[in-house]
Amino acid sequence: NVVSPLAGSSTTLPCAGLAAGTYTVGPTGTYTSLTAVAAALSMGTAGPVIFELQNTYLSSVETFPVVFTSTVCPNNVTIRPQLGAVGLSITSSNATGTLLFDGGDNITFDGRAGGVGVSQLTIENTSLTGYTIQYINSATFNTIKYCNIKGVNTGTTSGVIVFSTATSFTKGNSNNTIDNCEIRDGATTPTNLIYVNGSATTYDIMNNNVTVSNCLLHDWFNASSTTAGAAINIVAGASDWNITNNSFYQTVVRTFTMTTATDQGAIFVASTLFGINFTISNNFIGGSAPLCAGAPWTYTGGATGTPTPRIIRFSSADRKS
């Protein structure tokens, strides 16, 4: 109606969720668990909030996976150890997972006590089938930093950290950051450290604009797998990733017993539908310690099979103008 267009205005209600501020989590805290924190966040927040894990926090009280869902008022949320806390862990043996961002947005896990110094937080899953962290259903603008992330998932279609699908959503699990973390094995080795298999029907629904930076990624290994494995294994549904300033290495010699030669390496990208603008730069790949230090990274084959080293394997969309 270009002659006399309709116009109007309305006022939305203010966010009436959790008040902005700092809350403690632990036996004598404002909340006794992260499970309770996630429930409180489900109604949104009226402003930025910080949840600090007390030095006496124990993850044995949690119901796993701890699920962070979407809210109507997704203000910035930070979860970190309290100043003075040391050696904290969020650890499960759950066959599904430890932390699940199910549409959750704007949440930061900062492993530093009070947000300063070195990491004091380990996030782990000791199950052979469970992820440690997963993003699904349009989980966006989340950050994991200065955390020790451990897992033993042996699945060939999973990993310690998983970026999954966003079926029925308009946006994928995008604009997430993993920075200054150590991503590694537990008591045994996982097949993949970061595994990505997202929706790929449109560009927007994929896992886009994800950054993995300044991290140590080491000790992923599955001796008998005949499926390609990597520290960062993108098999579908991703675009515009920035993988920079990381160290990839194996602390010991890896001997494979696979029945057929299978690609094994550090960074695999296979995103041939809409996948563009990947930046892989300034990484150190090799050795048995950060920055390619220590003994050489060594793969050997057993009596039945030898891996095919593909340190970086890449295939993306054929972009046409």
KABEL-V464043 format. One record per backbone hydrogen bond with DSSP energy under -1.0 kcal/mol. CO is the residue of the C=O (numbers start at 1). NH is the residue of the N-H. E is the energy in kcal/mol with one decimal. If there is no record, write none. Layout:
BEGIN
co=CO nh=NH e=E
co=CO nh=NH e=E
END
This chain:
BEGIN
co=18 nh=46 e=-3.5
co=21 nh=50 e=-2.3
co=23 nh=52 e=-2.9
co=24 nh=31 e=-2.2
co=25 nh=54 e=-2.9
co=26 nh=29 e=-1.5
co=31 nh=26 e=-2.6
co=33 nh=37 e=-1.4
co=34 nh=38 e=-2.9
co=35 nh=39 e=-1.6
co=36 nh=40 e=-2.1
co=37 nh=41 e=-2.2
co=41 nh=44 e=-2.4
co=44 nh=18 e=-2.3
co=48 nh=21 e=-1.5
co=49 nh=78 e=-2.1
co=50 nh=23 e=-3.2
co=51 nh=80 e=-2.4
co=52 nh=25 e=-2.6
co=53 nh=82 e=-3.0
co=54 nh=57 e=-2.0
co=58 nh=61 e=-1.2
co=59 nh=62 e=-1.8
co=66 nh=100 e=-2.9
co=68 nh=102 e=-1.4
co=68 nh=104 e=-1.1
co=73 nh=45 e=-1.6
co=73 nh=75 e=-2.1
co=76 nh=49 e=-2.2
co=77 nh=108 e=-3.0
co=78 nh=51 e=-3.3
co=79 nh=110 e=-2.5
co=80 nh=53 e=-2.8
co=81 nh=114 e=-2.9
co=82 nh=85 e=-2.7
co=88 nh=122 e=-2.0
co=90 nh=124 e=-2.5
co=92 nh=126 e=-2.7
co=96 nh=131 e=-1.9
co=98 nh=66 e=-2.8
co=99 nh=134 e=-1.8
co=100 nh=68 e=-3.0
co=100 nh=102 e=-1.1
co=101 nh=103 e=-1.2
co=101 nh=136 e=-2.4
co=106 nh=77 e=-2.5
co=107 nh=143 e=-2.3
co=108 nh=79 e=-3.1
co=109 nh=145 e=-2.8
co=111 nh=120 e=-3.3
co=112 nh=115 e=-1.8
co=113 nh=116 e=-1.4
co=120 nh=88 e=-2.3
co=121 nh=148 e=-2.4
co=122 nh=90 e=-3.1
co=123 nh=150 e=-2.5
co=124 nh=92 e=-1.8
co=128 nh=154 e=-2.2
co=132 nh=99 e=-2.3
co=133 nh=162 e=-2.5
co=134 nh=101 e=-3.2
co=135 nh=164 e=-2.9
co=136 nh=103 e=-1.8
co=140 nh=106 e=-1.7
co=142 nh=177 e=-2.6
co=143 nh=109 e=-2.6
co=144 nh=179 e=-2.5
co=145 nh=111 e=-2.5
co=147 nh=182 e=-2.0
co=148 nh=123 e=-2.7
co=149 nh=184 e=-2.6
co=150 nh=125 e=-1.3
co=153 nh=191 e=-2.2
co=160 nh=132 e=-2.6
co=160 nh=133 e=-1.9
co=161 nh=195 e=-2.9
co=162 nh=135 e=-2.6
co=163 nh=197 e=-2.3
co=165 nh=137 e=-2.8
co=166 nh=169 e=-2.1
co=172 nh=174 e=-1.7
co=174 nh=141 e=-1.5
co=176 nh=211 e=-2.2
co=177 nh=144 e=-2.4
co=178 nh=213 e=-2.4
co=179 nh=146 e=-1.6
co=181 nh=216 e=-2.3
co=182 nh=149 e=-3.2
co=183 nh=218 e=-1.9
co=184 nh=151 e=-1.4
co=188 nh=186 e=-2.0
co=190 nh=221 e=-2.8
co=192 nh=160 e=-1.0
co=193 nh=161 e=-2.8
co=194 nh=233 e=-3.3
co=195 nh=163 e=-2.6
co=196 nh=235 e=-2.8
co=203 nh=206 e=-1.8
co=204 nh=172 e=-2.0
co=206 nh=208 e=-1.1
co=207 nh=239 e=-1.2
co=208 nh=175 e=-2.4
co=210 nh=242 e=-2.6
co=211 nh=178 e=-2.8
co=212 nh=244 e=-2.0
co=213 nh=180 e=-2.0
co=215 nh=247 e=-2.5
co=216 nh=183 e=-3.1
co=217 nh=249 e=-1.7
co=223 nh=257 e=-2.2
co=229 nh=265 e=-1.7
co=231 nh=194 e=-3.3
co=232 nh=268 e=-3.0
co=233 nh=196 e=-2.5
co=234 nh=270 e=-1.9
co=236 nh=198 e=-2.3
co=237 nh=207 e=-2.5
co=239 nh=209 e=-1.5
co=241 nh=279 e=-3.1
co=242 nh=212 e=-2.6
co=243 nh=281 e=-2.0
co=244 nh=214 e=-1.5
co=246 nh=284 e=-3.0
co=247 nh=217 e=-3.1
co=248 nh=286 e=-2.8
co=249 nh=219 e=-1.4
co=254 nh=300 e=-2.5
co=256 nh=302 e=-2.1
co=262 nh=308 e=-2.3
co=263 nh=229 e=-1.3
co=264 nh=310 e=-2.6
co=266 nh=232 e=-2.4
co=267 nh=313 e=-2.5
co=268 nh=234 e=-3.1
co=269 nh=315 e=-1.9
co=275 nh=317 e=-2.7
co=276 nh=240 e=-3.3
co=279 nh=243 e=-3.3
co=281 nh=245 e=-1.5
co=284 nh=248 e=-3.2
co=287 nh=250 e=-1.6
co=290 nh=293 e=-1.1
co=293 nh=288 e=-2.4
co=293 nh=289 e=-1.1
co=298 nh=254 e=-2.6
co=300 nh=256 e=-3.1
co=305 nh=302 e=-1.2
co=308 nh=264 e=-2.0
co=311 nh=266 e=-1.6
co=311 nh=267 e=-2.3
co=313 nh=269 e=-3.1
co=315 nh=271 e=-2.5
co=317 nh=319 e=-1.2
END
